[in-house]
Structures are given as C-alpha cells and as structure tokens.
C-alpha cells in the first residue's frame, strides 16, 4: 500500500468533523433533542431575578422593585420557564410589594416604613 500526498490521517478528519459538529451544535434549533434554547435559559434567570427582587422589595424600595419583579415574572412565565414555581413566587411577592406600598400610602401618607419611632 502506497501513501499519497492527498491522503489524510484519520485523526485530522475526525478533528475537522468535530469542529463541524460543534458549529452545528452552537446553532442548534430549539426543536432538536438535547438542545436547550437560549430563551428558556433567559426565562429561568428572569424567574430567579423576579423572586429575589420581590423578596428584597418587601424590605426596601418596594416602589421600584415590586413592579420590576412583576414584569420579570410575567416575562418568565410567558417565555415558558422551567422554574415556574419561582416565577409565580416572584409575581406574588411583587404584588405583595405593591400592596404594602398601597397600605403605606393610605395609612401614613408615605412610601417608606420603619420599625419603631
């Protein structure tokens, strides 16, 4: 058997094939099995952010953090997050932030609250 200049070793061919497979896997369609769409990952992050902002909003800056938590939770649910429970908790906490704000404005005429004095 004679080796010609045009023959390639198998290791080079498999490396090129792996590179092509990596390129196609990076541009994978969401319908392919095993491919996690970017929108789902973003929605999961939004669900967690809504939960954290809603929780923090109960303590400070509920006038800002409450509406942001509600919007992020709604977007996460609309995009079909895998963390649906966390998005629902973020939505509930964001609405609770707005309810606390409404009570504070009604009772004290202010948007801040404090314990004591």
N, C-alpha and C positions, 0 to 999 in steps of 0.2 A: 504494500500500500504506500502510495506516494502522497506526501503532503504538498498542497499547492498554496500559493500566496493568498488566494481568495478564501481559504477555509478558516473558520473561526473556532476557537476553543469553546466548549460548551459553557464554561463559566462566564465568558463575556456575553454570550447570547442570553443566559438567564439573568444577568445583571441588567441588560437592556430591557428584557421582558418585565423585570421587577420595576424598573423605572416607569415603564409604560403603564403598568398596573397601578402604581402609586398615583400617576397623573389622573387616571380614570377614577380612582377611588376618591381623590380630592374633589372631583367634580361629579360625584355620585348623585343620582337622582334620589329624592326622598322616598320614592316607591320601592327602591331596591332593599332587599332584606339585609339587615345589619348596618344600614346607613342611618345615622342619627342626624336629622335635619337641623340646620343652624337655628331656624325659627323655634324649634322645640327647646333647644338649649337656652336661647334668649328668654323664652317664656318661663322656663324654670327659674332663671335668675330674677326675672320680674316678680315671680311669686314669692321668692325669699325676700326680696327687697321690700315688697308691699307688707309682708309680715313684720319685718324689722322696723320699718318706718311707722307702721300703725302702732306697734308696741311702744316705741320711743315717743311717738306723738301723744300718748296718754300722759306723759310726764312733762314734756317741754314742746313748745312750738306747735301745738295742735292746729293752729290756724293755717300752717303751711304743710305740715307732714300728713295731716288727715286727708286732704284732697289728693295729695300725691300718692298715698297708699291706695286710695280708692281707684284712681286711674290705672296704676300699675297692676293692681289685682284684676281689674276688668280686662286689661290688655292680655294678661297672662291666661285668663280663662278663655278669652276669645281666640287666642293662638293655640289653645289645646295643651296646656302644660301637663306634665306628668305629676307635678306636685299640686294637684287640685285642692287638697285639704289646706295646704299652706296658703294658697291664693285666697281661698274662702275665709280663712282666719285673718288674712291681711285686709280683705274687704270689710269684714265685721269690725276689726279694730279701727280701720279708717273711718267707718261710720260712727263708731263709738267716740272717736276723736271729735267729730263734728257735733255729736250730741253733747259732749262735755263742753265744747265751745258755746253751743246754744244756751246751755244752762248757765254758764258763767256770764254771758252777756245779759241774760234775762235777770239773774239774781243780783249780781254785783255791778253790772254795767261795765265790766272789764273783760279782757281776753286772757288774763293771767290768773293763776291761782297759787295759793301757798298754804302751808300748814301752820297754824298758829296765828300770831299777831295780826 
